[in-house]
Amino acid sequence: MGTYTRDDFEALVLLALGNLPTAHPLIARGAHLTAINNAPNRLIRASPDHFPEHCNNTWTSGPMSTLTPNTTPLPEGLLILDRVATNQSTVDPQNWFGVKEHPVTLISVQTVGLIQTTTTRTGWPQMGVRKGEVLLYDPPTTEGYEGWFRFYGTAGELPLASSGSTFRMHRDYDSAIVRLAAAECMELMPGRADEAAALTAEVQVATGIQLLGNAGVMAIERAKRPIRVMVAGLPTRRW
C-alpha cells in the first residue's frame, strides 16, 4: 500500500515543477492530476512482473446481452488482458468454483475482420479481440446463450478518488510516481523536454524498469558528454 495521498502527490509534483503556481493553466485544468494517475499504470504496463500483486487477477462480467450482441465492456481496473473464458451457461457462476471454463480465443487485430457485426451464426463466444475498453466477440449473443465472461489479466491502479486516497502499489514506488508525473507535465511545457527525460531516467535507474518510449539512461548520458576511449599506444579518441 502506498503512503502518499493524493494531496501529497499534488504538493510534491508542484514542487518538482519548480513551485508552479496553482493558477498555471496546466495545474488549473488538472493535467497534473491526470499525470499522477497515469504514472503507476505506466510502470505496471512497462514491467508487470515488478508488481505481482497486480498480476493474475480475475474479473467476472455478465450476463451477455442480446442488446449489444457483439461487445461487452471490459471490467473496471483491467489494464492488460491475458485471456478470456465463458461458463457456457445462463446460470450465474458466482465464484466460479467447480465451473468448467471454456476459452475464448483472442485473435490479433490483423484478423479482427473475421468478426462480423451481423451474422446468423449462434452459439457461445468462440473468439474475440480487445478494442479499446470493450471485448468484441463472435458468435454474437442470441437468446438462450446469455452466459458470463471470466477475464484474466493485470490490474491497473484506479484514479485517486479523494484527497486522502492512496494507490494500492507499494510505497516504495511513491517517489517514482512523483517523478513520472512531473515528467509528463514537463513534456507539456515548452523548453522542459530535457528535464522530463532526466526525471524519467532517474525512475528507470531507481526501479530497474525500462519505460517504453523513452531514451535509455546511457543514451541520455551520451547526449550530455562525448565518450573518450583510450587505446594503448594511441592518442585519446573522441567518438
C-alpha positions as CSV (number, residue, x, y, z in Angstrom):
1,M,0.0,0.0,0.0
2,G,1.3,3.4,-0.9
3,T,1.9,6.1,1.7
4,Y,1.4,9.3,-0.2
5,T,-2.1,10.6,-0.5
6,R,-3.5,12.5,-3.5
7,D,-2.7,15.7,-1.6
8,D,0.9,14.6,-1.0
9,F,1.3,13.7,-4.7
10,E,-0.1,17.1,-5.8
11,A,2.2,19.1,-3.5
12,L,5.3,17.1,-4.4
13,V,4.6,17.3,-8.2
14,L,4.2,21.1,-7.9
15,L,7.5,21.2,-6.0
16,A,9.2,19.2,-8.7
17,L,7.9,21.5,-11.3
18,G,9.6,24.4,-9.6
19,N,6.8,25.5,-7.2
20,L,4.4,26.0,-10.2
21,P,1.5,28.2,-9.0
22,T,-1.9,26.6,-8.8
23,A,-3.2,29.3,-11.2
24,H,-0.9,28.0,-14.0
25,P,-3.2,26.6,-16.8
26,L,-1.6,23.1,-16.6
27,I,-2.5,22.9,-12.9
28,A,-5.8,24.8,-13.1
29,R,-7.0,22.3,-15.7
30,G,-5.9,19.3,-13.7
31,A,-3.3,18.0,-16.0
32,H,-1.0,17.3,-13.1
33,L,-3.7,15.0,-11.5
34,T,-4.1,13.2,-14.8
35,A,-0.3,12.7,-14.8
36,I,-0.3,11.4,-11.3
37,N,-3.0,8.8,-12.1
38,N,-1.2,7.8,-15.3
39,A,2.2,7.2,-13.6
40,P,1.6,4.0,-11.8
41,N,-0.1,2.3,-14.7
42,R,2.8,3.4,-16.9
43,L,5.1,1.5,-14.6
44,I,2.8,-1.6,-14.5
45,R,2.4,-1.7,-18.2
46,A,6.2,-1.4,-18.8
47,S,7.0,-4.3,-16.5
48,P,4.1,-6.3,-14.9
49,D,6.5,-8.7,-13.2
50,H,7.6,-6.0,-10.9
51,F,4.1,-5.8,-9.5
52,P,3.0,-9.4,-8.6
53,E,0.0,-8.0,-6.5
54,H,-1.4,-6.6,-9.8
55,C,-0.9,-9.7,-11.9
56,N,-3.1,-12.8,-12.2
57,N,-6.3,-11.0,-11.4
58,T,-9.7,-12.2,-12.5
59,W,-13.0,-10.4,-13.2
60,T,-16.5,-11.7,-13.9
61,S,-18.7,-9.9,-16.4
62,G,-22.3,-10.7,-17.4
63,P,-24.7,-11.8,-18.3
64,M,-24.1,-11.3,-22.0
65,S,-26.7,-9.1,-23.7
66,T,-28.7,-9.5,-26.9
67,L,-29.0,-5.7,-27.0
68,T,-25.3,-5.4,-27.7
69,P,-24.6,-8.9,-29.0
70,N,-21.1,-8.4,-30.2
71,T,-19.5,-6.4,-27.5
72,T,-19.1,-6.4,-23.7
73,P,-17.3,-3.7,-21.6
74,L,-14.0,-4.7,-20.1
75,P,-14.0,-4.7,-16.3
76,E,-13.0,-1.6,-14.5
77,G,-9.4,-1.7,-13.4
78,L,-8.3,-4.3,-16.1
79,L,-5.1,-2.9,-17.6
80,I,-3.6,-5.8,-19.5
81,L,-5.9,-8.6,-20.9
82,D,-4.3,-12.0,-20.9
83,R,-7.1,-14.4,-21.6
84,V,-10.9,-14.8,-21.6
85,A,-13.3,-17.7,-20.9
86,T,-17.0,-18.3,-20.6
87,N,-19.1,-20.6,-18.5
88,Q,-21.4,-21.5,-21.4
89,S,-24.4,-21.3,-19.2
90,T,-27.0,-18.7,-18.3
91,V,-26.6,-19.6,-14.7
92,D,-24.6,-17.0,-12.6
93,P,-21.2,-18.8,-11.9
94,Q,-20.8,-16.8,-8.6
95,N,-17.2,-17.6,-7.5
96,W,-16.5,-20.0,-10.4
97,F,-15.6,-22.8,-8.0
98,G,-16.3,-26.0,-9.8
99,V,-17.3,-24.2,-13.0
100,K,-15.9,-25.6,-16.3
101,E,-14.4,-22.7,-18.2
102,H,-14.4,-22.6,-22.0
103,P,-11.7,-20.4,-23.5
104,V,-12.4,-17.6,-25.9
105,T,-9.6,-17.5,-28.4
106,L,-8.1,-14.0,-28.5
107,I,-7.3,-13.2,-32.1
108,S,-4.9,-10.5,-33.4
109,V,-6.1,-7.1,-34.6
110,Q,-4.9,-8.1,-38.1
111,T,-7.7,-10.7,-38.2
112,V,-10.4,-8.7,-36.5
113,G,-12.3,-8.6,-39.8
114,L,-13.2,-12.3,-39.1
115,I,-15.6,-11.0,-36.5
116,Q,-18.8,-9.7,-38.2
117,T,-21.2,-7.2,-36.6
118,T,-24.1,-9.1,-38.1
119,T,-24.3,-12.9,-38.6
120,T,-26.8,-15.7,-38.4
121,R,-24.3,-17.9,-36.5
122,T,-25.4,-18.8,-33.0
123,G,-23.6,-20.4,-30.0
124,W,-21.3,-19.4,-27.2
125,P,-18.5,-16.9,-27.9
126,Q,-15.5,-18.7,-29.6
127,M,-13.2,-15.8,-30.4
128,G,-12.7,-12.2,-29.5
129,V,-10.4,-9.2,-29.6
130,R,-9.9,-6.2,-27.4
131,K,-10.9,-2.9,-29.0
132,G,-10.3,-0.1,-26.6
133,E,-12.4,-0.7,-23.5
134,V,-14.6,-3.4,-24.9
135,L,-14.3,-7.0,-26.0
136,L,-15.6,-7.7,-29.5
137,Y,-16.6,-11.3,-29.8
138,D,-18.2,-13.9,-32.1
139,P,-20.7,-15.6,-32.4
140,P,-22.8,-12.8,-31.1
141,T,-25.2,-13.3,-28.2
142,T,-28.5,-14.7,-29.1
143,E,-31.5,-15.8,-26.9
144,G,-30.5,-18.8,-24.9
145,Y,-26.8,-18.0,-24.9
146,E,-26.6,-15.2,-22.3
147,G,-23.6,-16.5,-20.5
148,W,-20.9,-15.0,-18.4
149,F,-17.3,-13.9,-19.1
150,R,-14.3,-14.6,-17.0
151,F,-11.4,-12.2,-17.7
152,Y,-7.8,-12.8,-16.6
153,G,-5.1,-10.2,-16.7
154,T,-3.1,-7.5,-14.9
155,A,-4.9,-4.9,-12.8
156,G,-4.1,-1.2,-13.1
157,E,-4.4,1.5,-10.5
158,L,-7.7,3.3,-10.4
159,P,-7.6,7.2,-10.3
160,L,-7.3,8.6,-6.8
161,A,-10.8,9.4,-5.8
162,S,-10.3,11.8,-2.9
163,S,-7.7,13.9,-1.2
164,G,-6.7,11.3,1.3
165,S,-6.8,8.3,-1.0
166,T,-3.6,6.3,-1.9
167,F,-2.6,3.8,-4.6
168,R,-2.5,0.1,-3.9
169,M,1.0,0.0,-5.3
170,H,3.7,-0.4,-2.6
171,R,5.0,2.8,-1.0
172,D,8.5,2.0,-2.5
173,Y,7.2,3.4,-5.8
174,D,5.7,6.6,-4.4
175,S,8.7,8.7,-5.3
176,A,8.9,7.2,-8.7
177,I,5.2,8.2,-9.3
178,V,6.0,11.8,-8.3
179,R,8.9,11.9,-10.8
180,L,7.0,10.3,-13.6
181,A,4.0,12.6,-13.1
182,A,6.3,15.7,-13.0
183,A,8.0,14.4,-16.2
184,E,4.6,14.1,-18.0
185,C,3.8,17.6,-17.0
186,M,7.2,18.9,-18.2
187,E,6.6,17.3,-21.6
188,L,3.6,19.6,-22.0
189,M,5.6,22.7,-21.1
190,P,7.8,24.5,-23.7
191,G,11.5,24.0,-23.2
192,R,11.4,21.4,-20.5
193,A,11.7,18.2,-22.5
194,D,15.3,17.6,-21.3
195,E,14.2,17.9,-17.7
196,A,11.4,15.4,-18.4
197,A,13.9,12.9,-19.9
198,A,16.2,13.3,-16.9
199,L,13.4,12.6,-14.4
200,T,12.3,9.5,-16.4
201,A,15.9,8.3,-16.5
202,E,16.1,8.6,-12.7
203,V,13.0,6.5,-12.4
204,Q,14.4,3.8,-14.7
205,V,17.6,3.7,-12.5
206,A,15.7,3.6,-9.2
207,T,13.2,1.0,-10.2
208,G,15.0,-1.1,-12.8
209,I,12.1,-0.7,-15.2
210,Q,12.8,0.4,-18.8
211,L,9.9,2.7,-19.6
212,L,8.6,2.4,-23.1
213,G,9.0,5.3,-25.5
214,N,11.9,7.0,-23.6
215,A,15.6,7.1,-24.3
216,G,17.6,4.8,-22.1
217,V,19.8,6.2,-19.3
218,M,23.0,5.6,-21.3
219,A,21.6,7.4,-24.3
220,I,20.9,10.4,-22.2
221,E,24.3,10.4,-20.7
222,R,25.9,10.1,-24.1
223,A,24.0,13.2,-25.2
224,K,25.4,15.1,-22.3
225,R,29.1,14.4,-23.0
226,P,31.3,12.6,-25.5
227,I,32.8,9.3,-24.7
228,R,36.6,9.1,-24.7
229,V,38.3,5.8,-25.2
230,M,42.0,5.2,-24.5
231,V,43.7,2.6,-26.7
232,A,47.2,1.5,-25.7
233,G,49.8,3.3,-27.7
234,L,47.3,5.6,-29.4
235,P,46.1,9.1,-28.5
236,T,42.7,9.6,-26.9
237,R,40.0,9.4,-29.5
238,R,36.6,11.1,-29.4
239,W,33.6,9.0,-30.6
